């Protein structure tokens, strides 16, 4: 017991030091030209046919209409963060054999990097580097949401199908939680160029909280939902978390255990992404 405690403590200390070192390089914003110009701003989406089509498939841009005024509650700033650190550390240790096994399978199936990073939108629209196990072929377009790809199934590797089906591709984000860019529970982090989703979330205050590994929208439809519906659900989560400590904690627990059941059942995972269920229904009519 004593030896195990020492090893556990040393491991935590080493990871904590790594987290401090890596935290700075994981944020897009150390250089002014990398920083999101809309960080800490309230935004709206303005359609404009002269603009390049964004990751949501619509031409337009974001415009700032004010400043973010949300101050973190005690639960958000301290209790939730402590829970994130403890659970993410335990997960990193216990899941290390899974990480190794998945990494080997990916390299055998499609030679190339095991992990890939994407620029995502964090709390208050700060850009950060999100990590995933690579589930798609090396030739897949970067920074394009799955629902924007033509026949996305063609890009997914054999191993990729399995790890996506069971959400294993998201496991490297446990590290993003440990260093503080994400939380276990929260709105799923949008791509940096998903302007419509970003603006929709601002309507409901969902950008005020840290993005999460899973959240309220994930256990209420996930890929089946339209962007506007997802954003509203994320807003409901944000509203609960900004409330009193007990309600925030209980709602996080509800999302956590709800996710476990959703993953086991494979609910709401449809290759092609956002709103695919509605598209499928439209084809059948």
N, C-alpha and C positions, 0 to 999 in steps of 0.2 A: 504493500500500500504506500509506504513511504517513498520507495523508489519510483513508483508510478506517478506519485504526486510531484516529485522533482522533475521527472521527464515532462510531465504535462505543463508544469510551470515554465520550464526552460523553453519548451516549444512555443508557448504563448508569448513569452518575452521576445523570442526571435521573430515571430510573425508580427508582433506589435511594432518592432523596430522597422521591419520591412514595409509595413503599412504606412508609417510616417514618411519614409523615404519615397515610396511610390505614389503617395497621395498627390503630391505636387505635380508630378509628370502625368497623372491621370486626368488632369483638368485642362481643357482647351481654354486658355485665357491668361496664361503666364505672359504671352506676347499679345499686344493689343489687337493685332490683326487676326488672332485666333478666337478672340472673345465674341460671344454672342451679343450683337448690338442691342438686342431686346432683353438682355438679362436685367432682372429686377424691374421690368416694365410691364404694365398691363397692355394687352394688344388686342387688335381686331384684324380680321382677314378682309382684304379688299380685292375683289376680282378685277383682273386687268389682262386682257388678251394680249397685251404687248409683252407681258412677263413670260419667262420660261415656265413650262409645266412643272409643278412641284411633285413631291413624292406621294401626294394624295390624288394626283391626276388632274389638278385644276390649275389654271393660270391665274396668278395673283401674287400678293405679297402681304406681309404683316406691317401694321402701322401702330406705333405706340400712342396710347391715349391716356397715360397716367403712370404712376409709380405703384409698385407692390407695397402694401401696407401691413401685411400679416406679420405678427410677432409670434414666434413659436411658444406654444404652451409648455408647462412644466413636463407634461407627459411626452410631448414630441421631442423636446430638447434633451431630457435626461433619462427618464424611464424607458422610453422606446429605444433610445440609442444604446443603453446598457443591455437591454434584451437582445438587440441586434448583434452586439459584440459577442456576447456569451454564446448565443445559438449559432452564429456563423463560424466561430472558432471551433466549436464542437463538431459542426458539419464538415469543416475543412479536414479535421483529424479523422473522423470516422469514415468519411467518403473518399479518403485518399486512395484506397484500392480501386474504387470505381473510376476515379479520375485516370489512373494508370491504365486500367483495362479499356476504357473508352478511347484513350489516346492511341493505344496500340491498334485497336480496331479501325480507327479513322485512317491511320497511316497505311495499313494494309489495303483497305478498300480504295482509297484515292490518295496517293502520295502527295504530300504538301503539308503546310502548317496545320497543327492540331487545333489551335485556337485562332479566332479572328476578332478584331476589334472594330467597333463602329462608333461614330460620333452620335451621341444621344443627348436628349434634353433632360437635365436634372432639376433639382429644386430651384425655383425662381428662374428657370430657363437657362441655367448654367450648363454649358457643354461639358460632357465628360466622356471618357473612353469605356464603353461597355464591352465585356468579354463573353464569348460564347464558344462552345465546341463547334467546330466547322461541320455542318451537316449538308452543305452544298458543294458542288464541283468547283474546281478552281476557276473555271471559265464563267461563273455566274456574275452578272453585273453587281457592282458594289453600291451600297447606299440606296438600294431600291427595295421597297417593302415587298413581301411575297405577293400581296394582292395586286401589285402593279406589273408582275412578270406575266408574259404570255406562256401559258402551260407551265406553271412553276414546278410541276412534278418532274419534268425532264431534267431539272437542275439538281435534284436531290439525290444523294448517294444512297446506296443500299443501307449502310449503317445510319445514314442521316434519317431515313424513313423511321427507323426504330427509335432513335434517340429523340426525334421530334414528337413522335406519337406519345412518348412517355415523359416529355419535357426534360429529358436528360441533358439536352443541348444547352439548357439555361444554368446548369450547375456551376460553371465558372463564375457566375455572378455572385456566388457566395463570397468570393474575394472582394468584389465591388461593395458588398454590404459591410464586410469587415473593415475596409479602409474608410468607409463613410460616405460614399457617393450614392448608395442606395439603401433601402430598408428591406426587411423581409416582406412586409406588407405595404402596398402603396400602388398608385397607378403605374402601369407598365410604361417604361421610358420610351418616348417617341423618338423617331429619327430626327436629326437636326433640321431636315427640310420637309417635315410634315406640318406645313404651316396651318392647314385647315384644322387638324387635330389640336395643335397648340392653341389656336384661337378659341376653339370650342371649349377646351379645358379651362381657359381663362374665364369664360362666362360663369363657370361653376366653382372657380377657386381651386381647381385640381392641381395647378402648377405650383401652388404654395407649399406643397409637402414633397418629401423625397419620393422618387419613384421606387417601385418595389419589384421583388421577384415574382410576386403574385398579388392579386388585389380583388376588390369587390366585383369589378367587371369580369375578371377571369373565371369566377365561379357562377357568373350569371349569363354566360353565353360565349365569351371569348371571341373566336374568329367568326362566329355567326352574327355578331352585332355590327350595326352601322356605326360610323365614327361618332355621330351626334349622340347616339344612345350610350356608347362607351364613355364619352366625355361626361355625360350626365351622371352615370353610375360612379365614375371616378370623383365627381364633385360631391356626391352623397357620402363617399368614403371620407373625403377631405373634411366635410362638415362635421362628421362624427368625431374624427380625430382632434379637431379643434375645440371640441366640447370638453366636458369634465373628464378627469383622469380615469375613473372607473368605467365610464361608457366607452372611452377610447380603447382601453385595454381589452374589454370584453368584445368589442367589435373586431379588433385585431385577432383575437382568439377565434372568433367565428370565421373570419376569412382564412385563417391558417388551417383549421381543421376541415373547412369546406374545400380547400384546395386539395388536400390529401384525397378526399373522396372523388373529386373531379378528375384528378390525375389517374387514379385507379380505374375509373370508368372511361377515361379518354374523352370526356365531354367537351364539345365545342371546338375541337381541333379539325379544321378543314383546310387543306392545302389550297392556297389562293387568298386566304386571309379575310380581312374585314368585309362583312356583309355577304359572304359567299352563300350563306343559307338562303338569303333573299333572292340572289341571282338564280340559284338552283330552282327555287319555287317558280320564278318567272319563266324559266325555260319549259317547265312542266305544264304551264297553263296554255 
